């Protein structure tokens, strides 16, 4: 059942993306020939008016075909005025941008709803202790962290205080060359409250190269929080900006060995989604929002055949005052396809490696 929900969720994102193109094209007077979910050979279709609606065989996206997207396409006289390349540049940009914008707005609405209806705030109590971490030997879930190395920062709010606690722990660096993963950092003194009693605990943090600092190995717990509409919107946009920043560097990460390992393909995303659906509705909606956001942002990258490539060349036409040569765009499309295929190949290779190794580490 969970796999079916994952499939339906991904299909919904594709349909909404293509619906953005479809309705924007209709609104600007363009002729839409086809609206299809998935690619490849046609499985089933029905024609309503001038548009054919259908489902294709390969579950790898979808498409809306608008008359005249090829500037050299010959069209009947009654159709030509409604062709894509007969419309003003701004209308073409609106139509192309509508798909990604729908995905981004959907992500915002989901995140906004989750933040507003199920807001959580971090506490000073231990939430989860990482197995095998230094904290596993000395901390328990529910312990309240009162101070680190004797510093409690009473004048700071809770979030700022916990940030300072983290910096104090990270300041305990390794001394000299260590052969045991830098476990020999100087000990941290924790003041904690457990079962109503205050006690002092000493723990030696472990340096984590991937984070570039020393860590004890636990996460703080959370508790319900009530926030206003403005705060929920601010948090939602903050999350969107964070993902946008990461997505903007997606192609540069292909050429960096360590960063390349973090890229996932459809197999990895599907596997994570499958397990997430089994865990909770909230986590499922959060993942749906992040996938929708990523779909919208990646499509805005200025390379053909992505939506952002069409927008880029439309803007170039506006700046130049005349259309860009079809041959130039064809060459740009070849480069874009190579980059997209490379991204898919890297993601799929990583997925296969994870399936044969430690899995996708989603739990």
ABEGO torsion letter per residue (X at the ends): XAAAAAAAAAAAAAAAAAAAAAAAAAAAGBBBABBBBEBEBBABBBBBEABBBBBBABBBEBBBBBBGABAABBBBAAAAAABAAABBAAAAAAAAAAAAAAAAAAAAAAAAAAAAAABBBBBABBABBBBGBAAAAABBBGBBBABBGGBAGAABBAAAAAAAAAAAAAABBBBEBBAAGGAABBBBBBBBBBGGBBBBBBBBBBBBAAAGBBBAGBBBBBBBBBBBAAAAAAAAAAAAAAAAAAAAAAAAAAABAAAAAABBBAAAAAAAAAAAAAABAAAAAAAAAAAAAAAAAAAABBBOABAAAAAAAAAAAAAAGBBBBAAAAAAAAAAAAAAAAAAAAAAAAAAAAAAABAEAGAX
